[in-house]
Amino acid sequence: MIDPDMYFIEMMQAILEPVLDQMTPEQAAQEAIADYRTEQQQNRIDWCAHN
């Protein structure tokens, strides 16, 4: 079974790879964290809407 955290990290790396050359590693990490938090928040909203 695929670890959801590792899947997310690999997905974000694939998405952000084209712009990593334009960002420092710290900026890229902050962007990934913000995207992750947004996704988690949306998942909670979706979960609440269906329960």
Backbone as a chain_set.jsonl record, in Angstrom:
{"seq": "MIDPDMYFIEMMQAILEPVLDQMTPEQAAQEAIADYRTEQQQNRIDWCAHN", "coords": {"N": [[0.842, -1.19, 0.0], [0.462, 2.244, -0.718], [2.066, 4.811, 1.005], [0.294, 7.537, 2.174], [1.459, 10.03, 2.85], [4.002, 9.94, 1.648], [3.226, 9.664, -0.994], [1.983, 12.132, -1.364], [4.173, 13.865, -1.0], [5.826, 13.108, -3.147], [4.12, 13.736, -5.269], [3.89, 16.518, -4.953], [6.541, 17.253, -5.377], [6.802, 16.593, -8.081], [5.002, 18.395, -9.188], [6.048, 20.856, -8.394], [8.629, 20.843, -9.367], [9.292, 22.134, -11.903], [9.318, 24.838, -11.12], [11.135, 24.977, -9.114], [13.683, 25.776, -9.739], [13.407, 28.464, -9.795], [12.939, 29.191, -7.224], [14.069, 29.386, -3.818], [15.126, 26.592, -1.791], [13.853, 26.841, 0.689], [11.673, 28.519, 0.125], [10.287, 26.887, -1.645], [9.644, 24.781, 0.062], [7.959, 26.095, 1.89], [5.875, 26.761, 0.17], [4.967, 24.198, -0.546], [4.101, 23.289, 1.966], [2.037, 25.108, 2.485], [0.278, 24.439, 0.394], [-0.294, 21.805, 1.134], [-1.592, 22.189, 3.604], [-3.825, 23.601, 2.729], [-5.04, 21.633, 1.162], [-5.608, 19.718, 3.144], [-7.39, 21.174, 4.726], [-9.481, 21.511, 2.897], [-10.221, 18.846, 2.605], [-11.263, 18.36, 5.163], [-13.442, 20.095, 5.115], [-14.931, 18.969, 3.027], [-15.425, 16.457, 4.184], [-16.977, 17.164, 6.408], [-19.183, 18.21, 5.098], [-20.313, 15.981, 4.044], [-21.106, 14.48, 6.167]], "CA": [[0.0, 0.0, 0.0], [1.239, 3.477, -0.821], [1.963, 5.717, 2.146], [-0.291, 8.783, 1.673], [2.386, 11.153, 3.005], [5.035, 9.839, 0.621], [2.559, 9.951, -2.263], [1.792, 13.576, -1.424], [5.482, 14.492, -1.182], [6.256, 12.861, -4.523], [3.241, 14.498, -6.149], [4.264, 17.93, -4.857], [7.838, 17.421, -6.039], [6.563, 16.563, -9.521], [4.32, 19.633, -9.56], [6.893, 22.025, -8.135], [9.956, 20.726, -9.972], [9.589, 23.175, -12.898], [9.533, 26.16, -10.524], [12.149, 24.918, -8.067], [14.839, 26.555, -10.17], [13.107, 29.873, -9.571], [12.719, 29.384, -5.794], [15.024, 28.769, -2.905], [14.512, 25.404, -1.166], [12.955, 27.269, 1.767], [10.433, 29.004, -0.492], [9.591, 25.723, -2.185], [9.08, 24.055, 1.205], [6.817, 26.868, 2.394], [4.799, 26.602, -0.817], [4.434, 22.843, -0.41], [3.374, 23.239, 3.238], [0.787, 25.858, 2.312], [-0.599, 23.623, -0.452], [-0.724, 20.657, 1.934], [-2.586, 22.656, 4.581], [-5.042, 23.922, 1.973], [-5.672, 20.364, 0.795], [-6.154, 19.12, 4.353], [-8.554, 21.968, 5.106], [-10.55, 21.17, 1.956], [-10.675, 17.504, 2.953], [-12.124, 18.474, 6.345], [-14.689, 20.737, 4.677], [-15.669, 17.946, 2.282], [-15.857, 15.426, 5.131], [-18.082, 17.727, 7.2], [-20.329, 18.402, 4.216], [-20.92, 14.686, 3.744], [-21.472, 13.782, 7.42]], "C": [[0.882, 1.247, 0.0], [0.982, 4.341, 0.408], [1.429, 7.06, 1.644], [0.663, 9.971, 1.785], [3.466, 11.127, 1.928], [4.444, 10.121, -0.763], [2.41, 11.454, -2.44], [3.116, 14.282, -1.702], [5.957, 14.317, -2.624], [5.413, 13.639, -5.525], [3.638, 15.975, -6.147], [5.615, 18.182, -5.527], [7.657, 17.464, -7.554], [5.919, 17.863, -10.0], [5.267, 20.823, -9.458], [8.243, 21.986, -8.845], [10.243, 21.807, -11.018], [9.889, 24.545, -12.287], [10.602, 26.151, -9.44], [13.397, 25.709, -8.449], [14.643, 28.043, -9.892], [12.945, 30.199, -8.087], [13.897, 28.839, -5.006], [14.361, 27.523, -2.327], [13.532, 25.784, -0.046], [11.62, 27.762, 1.212], [9.617, 27.839, -1.042], [8.936, 24.923, -1.058], [7.873, 24.787, 1.762], [5.62, 26.746, 1.457], [4.144, 25.232, -0.69], [3.62, 22.708, 0.871], [2.037, 23.953, 3.113], [-0.201, 25.066, 1.467], [-1.154, 22.438, 0.326], [-1.807, 21.076, 2.931], [-3.906, 23.001, 3.903], [-5.79, 22.645, 1.601], [-6.309, 19.699, 2.011], [-7.414, 19.856, 4.803], [-9.736, 21.64, 4.19], [-11.097, 19.784, 2.246], [-11.591, 17.536, 4.166], [-13.468, 19.095, 5.981], [-15.55, 19.709, 3.94], [-16.226, 16.88, 3.21], [-17.056, 15.931, 5.929], [-19.339, 17.882, 6.351], [-21.043, 17.09, 3.936], [-21.338, 13.921, 4.994], [-22.425, 14.584, 8.254]], "O": [[1.926, 1.28, 0.651], [-0.162, 4.572, 0.798], [2.047, 7.67, 0.771], [0.675, 10.833, 0.906], [3.808, 12.165, 1.362], [5.092, 10.747, -1.602], [2.672, 11.993, -3.515], [3.181, 15.187, -2.534], [6.434, 15.266, -3.245], [5.935, 14.144, -6.519], [3.713, 16.606, -7.201], [5.806, 19.214, -6.171], [8.285, 18.277, -8.233], [6.244, 18.37, -11.074], [5.284, 21.691, -10.331], [8.93, 23.005, -8.912], [11.345, 22.355, -11.026], [10.633, 25.331, -12.873], [10.943, 27.204, -8.901], [14.085, 26.249, -7.583], [15.615, 28.789, -9.77], [12.826, 31.371, -7.728], [14.62, 27.953, -5.462], [13.136, 27.412, -2.372], [12.509, 25.125, 0.14], [10.562, 27.457, 1.764], [8.392, 27.816, -0.914], [7.812, 24.443, -1.203], [6.861, 24.159, 2.075], [4.481, 26.638, 1.911], [2.919, 25.116, -0.721], [2.562, 22.08, 0.867], [1.017, 23.452, 3.587], [-1.39, 25.022, 1.783], [-2.332, 22.1, 0.202], [-2.82, 20.391, 3.078], [-4.977, 22.725, 4.442], [-7.014, 22.577, 1.709], [-7.42, 19.176, 1.925], [-8.391, 19.229, 5.213], [-10.866, 21.507, 4.66], [-12.304, 19.561, 2.147], [-12.592, 16.82, 4.203], [-14.509, 18.67, 6.482], [-16.749, 19.593, 4.196], [-17.366, 16.446, 3.048], [-18.037, 15.208, 6.105], [-20.448, 17.698, 6.852], [-22.235, 17.079, 3.628], [-21.872, 12.818, 4.887], [-22.828, 14.141, 9.33]]}, "num_chains": 1, "name": "protein.A"}
